[in-house]
Amino acid sequence: MVRTRMRRIIRLLETNDFNDVKDEILAPANAQALNILIDTGCIDVSRAWGGAIVNLTLRSHSATYRLERHDVWINRLYGFICGVAVTVVAELLLRVIL
């Protein structure tokens, strides 16, 4: 769930100005995803004196690329595990039926 929120924040920053999507990005539901993006160096944060976030900008495309590639490999792993599980279940069903 956090990965989807991270991708959504990245997409919002890529396609829109921060001021247009500020409320959506700074929503409490996105707090963990936003902190992860800041900690990994994907996003630069400009803060006011009180600590409030004034602006967010994407740093480099390579950091966002690593996130996207990670998601691809996770999906491949899930696909492999599901493929093995379906094969085992099909084999068991065939033995029971025949």
Backbone as CSV, one residue per row, in Angstrom:
resi,resn,N_x,N_y,N_z,CA_x,CA_y,CA_z,C_x,C_y,C_z
1,MET,0.813,-1.188,0.000,0.000,0.000,0.000,0.862,1.259,0.000
2,VAL,1.974,1.202,0.705,2.850,2.370,0.775,3.470,2.641,-0.595
3,ARG,3.832,1.573,-1.296,4.427,1.743,-2.631,3.463,2.436,-3.592
4,THR,2.194,2.075,-3.522,1.216,2.719,-4.406,1.085,4.201,-4.065
5,ARG,1.108,4.506,-2.798,1.028,5.924,-2.400,2.278,6.676,-2.826
6,MET,3.433,6.020,-2.737,4.674,6.653,-3.174,4.623,6.945,-4.675
7,ARG,4.170,5.969,-5.443,4.051,6.172,-6.889,3.065,7.294,-7.207
8,ARG,1.978,7.342,-6.450,0.967,8.384,-6.689,1.537,9.780,-6.401
9,ILE,2.295,9.909,-5.308,2.914,11.195,-4.979,3.888,11.601,-6.079
10,ILE,4.687,10.662,-6.558,5.651,10.953,-7.625,4.921,11.400,-8.883
11,ARG,3.846,10.686,-9.238,3.077,11.065,-10.427,2.463,12.461,-10.282
12,LEU,1.948,12.754,-9.110,1.358,14.077,-8.879,2.401,15.178,-9.027
13,LEU,3.599,14.943,-8.495,4.650,15.958,-8.598,5.180,16.086,-10.021
14,GLU,5.159,14.987,-10.779,5.631,15.045,-12.162,4.662,15.806,-13.063
15,THR,3.387,15.639,-12.818,2.403,16.197,-13.742,1.828,17.540,-13.306
16,ASN,1.917,17.883,-12.041,1.283,19.107,-11.533,2.269,19.957,-10.752
17,ASP,1.889,21.196,-10.564,2.621,22.089,-9.683,2.282,21.720,-8.238
18,PHE,3.238,21.850,-7.338,3.021,21.453,-5.946,1.832,22.181,-5.327
19,ASN,1.679,23.443,-5.612,0.581,24.214,-5.018,-0.790,23.697,-5.438
20,ASP,-0.877,23.112,-6.635,-2.151,22.571,-7.112,-2.555,21.289,-6.371
21,VAL,-1.569,20.508,-5.955,-1.865,19.198,-5.343,-1.375,19.121,-3.899
22,LYS,-1.111,20.255,-3.301,-0.538,20.308,-1.954,-1.400,19.567,-0.931
23,ASP,-2.694,19.815,-0.938,-3.578,19.186,0.048,-3.613,17.674,-0.114
24,GLU,-3.590,17.217,-1.351,-3.645,15.778,-1.605,-2.358,15.085,-1.183
25,ILE,-1.214,15.697,-1.455,0.076,15.096,-1.099,0.299,15.114,0.408
26,LEU,-0.072,16.201,1.059,0.178,16.340,2.492,-0.928,15.745,3.360
27,ALA,-1.800,14.964,2.774,-2.860,14.301,3.538,-2.237,13.332,4.545
28,PRO,-2.857,13.173,5.712,-2.303,12.279,6.732,-2.105,10.831,6.249
29,ALA,-2.922,10.396,5.319,-2.786,9.027,4.806,-1.477,8.843,4.034
30,ASN,-0.943,9.922,3.488,0.296,9.850,2.697,1.546,10.165,3.500
31,ALA,1.425,10.365,4.789,2.564,10.796,5.608,3.727,9.809,5.563
32,GLN,3.451,8.524,5.709,4.517,7.522,5.714,5.200,7.462,4.350
33,ALA,4.419,7.458,3.282,4.987,7.404,1.934,5.823,8.646,1.645
34,LEU,5.344,9.794,2.069,6.074,11.040,1.850,7.397,11.035,2.616
35,ASN,7.386,10.555,3.848,8.625,10.471,4.633,9.631,9.524,4.000
36,ILE,9.165,8.417,3.451,10.071,7.472,2.782,10.698,8.126,1.560
37,LEU,9.892,8.837,0.769,10.425,9.517,-0.414,11.443,10.584,-0.038
38,ILE,11.199,11.280,1.053,12.146,12.303,1.511,13.430,11.649,2.006
39,ASP,13.313,10.556,2.776,14.488,9.874,3.320,15.357,9.234,2.240
40,THR,14.727,8.734,1.175,15.502,8.099,0.108,16.100,9.103,-0.861
41,GLY,15.754,10.370,-0.703,16.344,11.396,-1.547,15.626,11.601,-2.863
42,CYS,14.419,11.133,-2.977,13.651,11.321,-4.208,13.048,12.712,-4.289
43,ILE,12.820,13.323,-3.142,12.123,14.605,-3.096,12.928,15.587,-2.253
44,ASP,13.038,16.818,-2.762,13.603,17.923,-1.986,12.463,18.649,-1.289
45,VAL,12.685,19.011,-0.034,11.651,19.688,0.755,12.128,21.079,1.122
46,SER,11.272,22.048,0.896,11.513,23.422,1.364,10.522,23.672,2.492
47,ARG,11.058,24.065,3.641,10.203,24.277,4.810,10.240,25.742,5.249
48,ALA,9.139,26.180,5.843,9.070,27.517,6.425,9.716,27.476,7.812
49,TRP,9.817,28.621,8.459,10.432,28.677,9.787,9.720,27.786,10.788
50,GLY,8.430,27.681,10.693,7.670,26.861,11.634,7.749,25.371,11.348
51,GLY,8.365,24.984,10.253,8.488,23.577,9.900,7.457,23.106,8.895
52,ALA,6.553,23.982,8.513,5.541,23.605,7.530,6.182,23.455,6.154
53,ILE,5.728,22.489,5.394,6.270,22.244,4.061,5.726,23.303,3.107
54,VAL,6.657,24.010,2.451,6.292,25.068,1.520,6.325,24.560,0.082
55,ASN,7.315,23.716,-0.235,7.462,23.235,-1.601,8.107,21.857,-1.609
56,LEU,7.702,21.034,-2.549,8.309,19.728,-2.793,8.704,19.664,-4.255
57,THR,9.914,19.185,-4.533,10.347,19.001,-5.914,11.028,17.649,-6.045
58,LEU,10.836,17.021,-7.193,11.524,15.764,-7.466,12.994,16.048,-7.707
59,ARG,13.851,15.213,-7.166,15.283,15.448,-7.315,15.802,14.902,-8.627
60,SER,15.978,13.608,-8.692,16.538,13.042,-9.914,15.641,11.919,-10.399
61,HIS,15.673,11.715,-11.687,14.830,10.655,-12.248,15.352,9.276,-11.849
62,SER,16.642,9.168,-11.552,17.199,7.857,-11.214,16.598,7.305,-9.927
63,ALA,16.315,8.173,-8.965,15.718,7.697,-7.711,14.312,7.167,-7.951
64,THR,13.524,7.878,-8.751,12.174,7.398,-9.050,12.243,6.149,-9.909
65,TYR,13.244,6.068,-10.769,13.413,4.879,-11.601,13.680,3.652,-10.733
66,ARG,14.499,3.826,-9.692,14.771,2.695,-8.799,13.503,2.218,-8.125
67,LEU,12.623,3.128,-7.739,11.349,2.734,-7.140,10.502,1.952,-8.132
68,GLU,10.458,2.428,-9.377,9.675,1.737,-10.388,10.249,0.361,-10.669
69,ARG,11.559,0.244,-10.747,12.193,-1.050,-11.022,11.947,-2.013,-9.859
70,HIS,11.969,-1.512,-8.647,11.696,-2.356,-7.484,10.296,-2.948,-7.581
71,ASP,9.335,-2.122,-7.973,7.968,-2.604,-8.121,7.865,-3.675,-9.196
72,VAL,8.622,-3.513,-10.289,8.599,-4.512,-11.352,9.113,-5.848,-10.833
73,TRP,10.203,-5.824,-10.066,10.756,-7.069,-9.550,9.840,-7.710,-8.505
74,ILE,9.179,-6.907,-7.703,8.216,-7.450,-6.735,7.069,-8.133,-7.477
75,ASN,6.574,-7.501,-8.546,5.506,-8.107,-9.337,5.954,-9.411,-9.982
76,ARG,7.185,-9.465,-10.438,7.711,-10.705,-11.017,7.799,-11.802,-9.961
77,LEU,8.210,-11.439,-8.758,8.290,-12.421,-7.676,6.906,-12.961,-7.336
78,TYR,5.916,-12.069,-7.226,4.544,-12.513,-6.964,4.035,-13.414,-8.081
79,GLY,4.342,-13.078,-9.315,3.925,-13.899,-10.449,4.542,-15.281,-10.402
80,PHE,5.823,-15.358,-10.052,6.499,-16.648,-9.946,5.886,-17.506,-8.845
81,ILE,5.663,-16.905,-7.682,5.083,-17.647,-6.560,3.675,-18.136,-6.909
82,CYS,2.880,-17.288,-7.544,1.522,-17.693,-7.941,1.566,-18.799,-8.988
83,GLY,2.509,-18.721,-9.905,2.655,-19.767,-10.918,2.999,-21.110,-10.308
84,VAL,3.904,-21.117,-9.349,4.264,-22.360,-8.668,3.076,-22.893,-7.881
85,ALA,2.358,-22.011,-7.198,1.197,-22.435,-6.409,0.115,-23.041,-7.299
86,VAL,-0.155,-22.420,-8.442,-1.171,-22.950,-9.362,-0.741,-24.310,-9.896
87,THR,0.526,-24.476,-10.194,1.026,-25.759,-10.690,0.859,-26.848,-9.649
88,VAL,1.184,-26.554,-8.408,1.058,-27.541,-7.337,-0.403,-27.900,-7.108
89,VAL,-1.274,-26.905,-7.068,-2.708,-27.163,-6.859,-3.277,-27.960,-8.026
90,ALA,-2.890,-27.631,-9.259,-3.365,-28.375,-10.423,-2.900,-29.820,-10.376
91,GLU,-1.675,-30.036,-9.973,-1.153,-31.410,-9.870,-1.928,-32.199,-8.806
92,LEU,-2.214,-31.582,-7.686,-2.983,-32.253,-6.642,-4.400,-32.572,-7.111
93,LEU,-5.028,-31.655,-7.805,-6.372,-31.899,-8.337,-6.376,-33.036,-9.347
94,LEU,-5.363,-33.069,-10.206,-5.285,-34.157,-11.176,-5.109,-35.510,-10.506
95,ARG,-4.336,-35.558,-9.450,-4.153,-36.830,-8.736,-5.435,-37.273,-8.035
96,VAL,-6.197,-36.306,-7.507,-7.451,-36.645,-6.839,-8.491,-37.108,-7.858
97,ILE,-8.581,-36.412,-8.990,-9.572,-36.720,-10.009,-9.255,-38.036,-10.707
98,LEU,-7.998,-38.234,-11.054,-7.611,-39.438,-11.799,-7.188,-40.469,-10.814
